[in-house]
């Protein structure tokens, strides 16, 4: 054994034996500080010797498959620890003289040296020396977590112009990957009456979608009733449907197979009238009679006559409901969603038959009211009722008893000009 190392080992054994007799707290701290420095110096010496052993091919000469495997067997290390020491020794020798010197002085510990060496290895060759010096100096002042954070932004310190270009290139690559990976899936769940919506958007597309949804899904905004019963997720779902409904009604979407975008519902007239049974969407999915009645309030109705085998015998001309002058008359009267306290504008509203047309209700202003999508659904699926007041021809809404036991009629004063 080298005499100097033998002497160091003997001194350390002597100090180890005297530890139980060190009573002063200040003496304990002082010796612990000294031992910490010595431990890092010993670790630095160990790494230098590992690097030397690796360079001399000692492992191969002794029949080991690698230096890491040799260390694992000879010194009973964990394989991961041995590999880490071999890698750190090589990096310190090749790229990190400042970190190695700081470790030899006890200013940087072995965990910090791992961080520094890994960061410097990832820096372009022309900036490694500056990165090594900066991080070795920082290691004497910052803990391991802070040092790792500094390492993440090392290019901003040693090469700010390079950091900006690299960050921009990384951002562009991420945007390309996000755009290539965009998708939207609509997966019907058998027997549940629901469709799972999943997918990915890039940031640009998500910003557009968010901008469209936000005005419609904020609490107290679109579709809000007293107390806002909907969860944030329900508000976003309602807003997505409403955005698509507005787009379909705008006339700005491209043709689809020669027709304007449309929701096609097939339903037996008796089912529609009696509200018992089911309708069918054009993709074969079932739809309740109540939902079909709601869709039929403001839709293009295309009557068809089928025989018992389902063969089409006759297809009539479509009847457009609440369009043209009639819709303009409703807009002039209601000025938007007529439901109490709703502020949705006319372009987001549908015409609703007070007495459903399937029940013999006429298609005229005295049997119609403008409702946004949420309140249209509410009228069809709750105990709220709407009537046209014969005194002035405006809609009155009667709440259910759990909201108002007296059931006093209410009106939307938001749109009124008087």
C-alpha positions in Angstrom: 0.0 0.0 0.0 1.2 3.5 -0.7 2.7 4.9 2.5 0.8 8.1 2.3 -2.5 6.3 2.0 -1.5 3.9 4.7 -0.8 6.9 7.0 -4.1 8.4 6.1 -5.9 5.2 6.9 -4.1 4.9 10.3 -5.0 8.5 11.2 -8.7 7.9 10.3 -8.8 4.7 12.4 -7.4 6.6 15.3 -10.0 9.4 14.9 -12.7 6.9 14.6 -11.8 5.4 17.9 -11.9 8.8 19.6 -15.3 9.8 18.4 -17.2 8.6 21.5 -15.0 11.0 23.6 -15.8 14.1 21.6 -18.2 15.8 23.9 -18.3 19.4 22.8 -21.0 20.2 20.2 -18.8 22.7 18.5 -16.0 20.1 18.3 -18.4 17.6 16.8 -19.4 20.1 14.1 -15.8 21.1 13.4 -14.6 17.5 13.0 -17.7 16.7 10.8 -16.8 19.6 8.5 -13.3 18.3 8.2 -14.4 14.7 7.6 -16.8 15.9 4.9 -13.9 17.6 3.1 -11.7 14.5 3.5 -14.5 12.3 2.2 -14.9 14.2 -1.0 -11.1 14.3 -1.4 -11.0 10.5 -1.0 -13.9 10.2 -3.5 -12.0 12.4 -6.0 -9.0 10.2 -5.5 -11.1 7.0 -6.0 -12.6 8.4 -9.2 -9.1 9.3 -10.5 -7.9 5.8 -9.8 -11.0 4.3 -11.5 -10.3 6.3 -14.5 -6.7 5.1 -14.5 -7.9 1.5 -14.1 -10.3 1.9 -17.0 -7.5 3.4 -19.2 -5.1 0.6 -18.4 -7.6 -2.1 -19.2 -7.3 -3.8 -15.8 -10.8 -5.2 -15.9 -10.2 -7.0 -19.2 -6.8 -8.3 -17.9 -8.5 -9.8 -14.9 -11.3 -11.4 -17.0 -14.1 -8.9 -16.3 -16.4 -7.8 -19.1 -16.0 -4.1 -18.1 -14.6 -1.8 -15.5 -18.0 -1.5 -14.0 -18.4 -5.2 -13.7 -14.9 -5.5 -12.2 -15.8 -2.9 -9.6 -19.0 -4.6 -8.8 -17.3 -7.9 -8.1 -14.2 -6.6 -6.4 -15.8 -4.0 -4.1 -19.3 -5.6 -3.8 -20.9 -2.5 -5.3 -24.3 -2.3 -6.9 -24.0 -2.5 -10.7 -25.7 0.9 -11.1 -23.3 2.5 -8.6 -20.3 1.0 -10.4 -21.5 2.2 -13.8 -22.1 5.6 -12.4 -18.6 5.9 -11.0 -17.0 4.8 -14.2 -19.1 7.4 -16.2 -18.4 10.2 -13.7 -14.7 9.4 -13.7 -14.5 9.6 -17.5 -16.6 12.9 -17.7 -14.5 14.6 -15.0 -11.3 13.6 -16.7 -12.5 14.7 -20.2 -14.6 17.8 -19.7 -14.7 18.9 -16.0 -11.3 19.9 -14.7 -12.8 22.7 -12.6 -15.3 20.3 -11.0 -12.6 17.7 -10.3 -10.5 20.4 -8.7 -13.4 21.6 -6.6 -14.1 18.0 -5.5 -10.4 17.5 -4.6 -10.6 20.6 -2.4 -13.8 19.3 -0.8 -15.9 22.3 -2.1 -18.1 20.0 -4.2 -19.4 16.7 -3.1 -19.7 13.6 -5.3 -23.5 14.0 -5.8 -22.9 17.5 -7.1 -20.1 16.3 -9.3 -22.5 13.8 -10.9 -24.9 16.7 -11.8 -22.1 19.0 -13.1 -20.6 16.3 -15.2 -23.9 15.3 -16.8 -24.8 18.9 -17.6 -21.4 19.7 -19.1 -21.5 16.6 -21.2 -24.7 17.8 -22.8 -23.3 21.3 -23.6 -21.8 22.0 -27.1 -18.0 21.4 -26.9 -17.1 25.1 -27.3 -19.0 26.0 -24.2 -18.1 23.1 -21.9 -15.1 24.9 -20.2 -17.2 27.9 -19.2 -20.1 25.7 -18.0 -17.7 23.6 -16.0 -16.2 26.6 -14.3 -19.5 28.2 -13.6 -21.1 25.1 -12.1 -18.0 24.2 -10.0 -18.1 27.7 -8.5 -21.9 27.4 -7.9 -21.5 24.0 -6.3 -19.7 25.7 -3.3 -22.8 27.9 -2.7 -25.9 26.0 -3.9 -27.4 22.7 -2.9 -28.0 19.7 -5.1 -31.6 20.8 -6.2 -30.6 24.4 -7.0 -27.5 23.2 -8.8 -29.6 21.0 -11.0 -31.9 23.9 -11.8 -28.9 26.0 -12.8 -27.8 23.2 -15.0 -31.1 23.2 -16.8 -30.5 26.8 -17.8 -26.7 26.7 -18.3 -26.8 27.8 -21.9 -28.6 31.0 -20.9 -25.5 31.8 -18.8 -22.6 30.7 -20.9 -24.1 31.1 -24.4 -27.4 33.1 -24.3 -27.6 33.4 -28.1 -27.2 29.6 -28.4 -29.8 29.0 -25.7 -32.4 31.1 -27.5 -31.8 29.3 -30.8 -31.9 25.9 -29.2 -35.1 26.8 -27.2 -36.7 28.0 -30.4 -35.7 24.8 -32.3 -37.0 22.7 -29.4 -40.3 24.6 -29.4 -40.7 24.1 -33.2 -40.0 20.4 -32.9 -42.6 20.1 -30.1 -45.2 22.0 -32.1 -44.6 19.7 -35.1 -45.0 16.6 -32.9 -48.1 18.0 -31.3 -49.6 18.9 -34.7 -48.8 15.5 -36.2 -50.3 13.8 -33.1 -53.6 15.7 -33.1 -56.7 13.6 -33.1 -60.3 13.5 -32.0 -62.3 10.4 -31.3 -66.0 10.0 -30.7 -66.6 6.5 -29.2 -70.2 5.5 -28.5 -70.5 3.4 -25.3 -73.0 0.6 -25.9 -75.9 0.6 -23.6 -75.0 3.8 -21.9 -76.5 6.5 -24.1 -73.2 8.4 -24.0 -70.3 9.0 -26.4 -66.8 9.3 -25.1 -64.8 12.2 -26.5 -61.0 11.9 -26.4 -58.2 13.4 -28.3 -55.2 15.7 -28.5 -54.8 19.2 -29.8 -51.7 21.3 -30.4 -51.4 24.5 -28.4 -52.5 26.7 -31.3 -55.6 24.6 -31.9 -56.4 24.4 -28.2 -56.1 28.2 -27.9 -58.8 28.6 -30.7 -61.1 26.0 -29.0 -60.6 27.5 -25.6 -61.4 31.0 -27.0 -64.6 29.7 -28.4 -65.6 27.7 -25.3 -64.7 30.2 -22.6 -67.5 32.7 -23.2 -70.1 29.8 -23.1 -68.9 27.9 -20.1 -68.0 30.4 -17.5 -70.1 30.2 -14.3 -73.0 32.5 -14.5 -72.7 32.6 -18.3 -74.3 30.5 -21.0 -77.0 28.2 -19.6 -76.7 29.4 -16.0 -79.7 29.0 -13.8 -80.0 30.2 -10.2 -77.3 28.4 -8.2 -75.5 27.1 -11.4 -76.1 23.3 -11.0 -73.6 22.3 -13.6 -70.1 21.2 -12.9 -67.2 22.8 -14.8 -66.9 19.7 -17.0 -70.6 19.9 -17.8 -70.3 23.5 -18.7 -67.5 22.8 -21.1 -69.4 19.9 -22.7 -72.5 22.2 -23.1 -70.2 24.9 -24.6 -68.7 22.5 -27.1 -72.1 21.4 -28.3 -73.3 25.0 -28.5 -70.3 26.1 -30.6 -71.0 23.3 -33.0 -74.7 24.2 -33.1 -73.9 27.8 -33.9 -71.5 26.6 -36.6 -74.2 24.4 -38.2 -76.7 27.2 -38.1 -74.4 29.8 -39.5 -74.4 28.4 -43.1 -70.7 28.7 -43.3 -69.7 25.1 -43.1 -68.8 23.2 -46.3 -71.2 20.8 -48.0 -71.1 17.2 -46.8 -72.0 14.7 -49.6 -74.0 17.4 -51.4 -75.9 18.5 -48.4 -75.4 21.2 -45.8 -74.2 19.8 -42.4 -77.2 18.4 -40.6 -78.3 16.0 -37.9 -80.4 13.3 -39.5 -83.0 11.6 -37.2 -85.4 8.9 -38.3 -88.5 8.5 -36.1 -91.9 7.0 -36.4 -94.6 9.7 -36.3 -96.5 8.0 -33.5 -93.3 7.8 -31.5 -92.7 11.5 -32.0 -96.3 12.4 -31.1 -96.7 10.0 -28.1 -93.1 10.4 -26.7 -92.9 6.6 -26.3 -90.2 4.6 -28.1 -86.9 5.6 -29.8 -85.7 7.4 -32.8 -82.5 6.6 -34.8 -79.6 8.8 -35.8 -78.0 8.4 -39.2 -75.1 6.4 -37.7 -77.6 3.8 -36.3 -77.4 5.0 -32.7 -80.7 5.2 -30.8 -82.2 8.5 -29.6 -85.1 8.9 -27.2 -88.4 10.3 -28.4 -88.0 13.3 -26.1 -84.7 14.2 -27.6 -86.2 13.8 -31.1 -89.0 16.2 -30.2 -86.5 18.7 -29.0 -84.5 18.5 -32.2 -87.6 18.8 -34.3 -88.5 22.2 -32.7 -86.3 24.1 -35.1 -85.3 21.7 -37.9 -85.7 20.8 -41.5 -88.5 18.3 -41.5 -88.5 15.8 -44.4 -91.5 13.5 -44.3 -91.1 10.1 -45.8 -93.6 7.3 -46.4 -92.2 3.7 -45.8 -93.9 0.4 -46.3 -93.9 -2.4 -43.7 -90.6 -3.6 -44.9 -89.0 -0.2 -44.5 -88.9 0.5 -48.3 -89.2 4.2 -49.1 -92.5 4.8 -51.1 -92.5 8.6 -51.1 -90.2 11.4 -49.9 -91.9 14.8 -49.5 -90.4 18.2 -49.6 -88.7 19.5 -46.5 -90.5 22.0 -44.3 -88.2 24.7 -42.8 -89.4 25.8 -39.3 -88.7 29.1 -37.7 -86.8 30.5 -40.6 -87.0 33.6 -42.8 -89.6 36.3 -41.8 -90.9 34.1 -38.9 -87.5 33.9 -37.2 -86.9 37.6 -37.8 -90.2 38.3 -36.1 -89.2 36.1 -33.1 -85.8 37.9 -32.9 -87.6 41.3 -32.9 -89.9 40.2 -30.1 -87.5 38.2 -27.9 -84.1 39.8 -28.7 -82.3 36.6 -27.6 -83.0 33.7 -25.3 -86.3 34.5 -23.6 -85.7 32.4 -20.5 -85.4 34.5 -17.3 -82.0 36.1 -16.7 -80.4 34.5 -19.8 -78.2 36.9 -21.8 -77.6 34.6 -24.9 -78.0 36.6 -28.2 -80.4 35.5 -31.0 -77.7 33.8 -33.1 -77.2 31.3 -30.4 -80.9 30.5 -30.0 -83.4 28.0 -31.5 -87.1 28.3 -32.1 -89.3 26.3 -29.7 -92.9 25.3 -30.2 -94.9 26.2 -27.1 -97.3 23.5 -28.2 -95.3 21.0 -30.1 -96.0 20.8 -33.8 -96.4 17.0 -33.4 -99.2 17.8 -31.0 -100.9 20.0 -33.4 -99.2 23.2 -32.5 -99.0 25.8 -35.3 -95.8 27.2 -36.6 -96.3 30.9 -36.0 -95.1 33.6 -33.7 -97.9 33.1 -31.1 -96.7 29.5 -30.6 -93.0 30.1 -30.6 -90.2 31.3 -28.3 -86.5 31.7 -28.8 -84.4 29.6 -26.4 -80.6 28.9 -26.2 -79.5 25.3 -26.3 -79.4 24.8 -22.6 -82.8 26.4 -21.8 -84.3 24.6 -24.8 -83.2 21.3 -23.1 -84.4 22.5 -19.7 -87.9 23.3 -21.1 -88.2 19.8 -22.6 -86.8 17.9 -19.7 -87.9 19.7 -16.5 -91.1 21.1 -14.9 -90.5 24.6 -16.2 -93.4 25.7 -18.5 -93.6 28.4 -21.1 -96.8 30.1 -22.4 -97.5 33.1 -24.6 -99.3 35.8 -22.6 -102.4 36.8 -24.7 -102.3 40.3 -23.3 -99.1 41.4 -24.9 -97.9 38.3 -26.9 -94.7 37.8 -24.9 -93.5 34.6 -23.3 -94.1 33.9 -19.6 -92.1 31.1 -17.8 -93.6 29.3 -14.9 -91.0 27.8 -12.5 -91.5 24.4 -10.8 -92.7 24.4 -7.2 -89.3 23.5 -5.8 -88.0 26.9 -7.1 -91.1 28.9 -6.4 -94.0 27.3 -4.4 -96.3 30.1 -5.7 -95.2 29.5 -9.3 -95.3 33.1 -10.3 -94.6 33.6 -14.0 -91.3 35.1 -14.9 -89.8 37.0 -17.8 -86.4 37.8 -19.2 -85.9 41.5 -18.5 -82.3 41.4 -19.8 -83.4 41.9 -23.4 -86.3 44.2 -22.8 -86.0 47.7 -24.1 -88.8 49.2 -22.0 
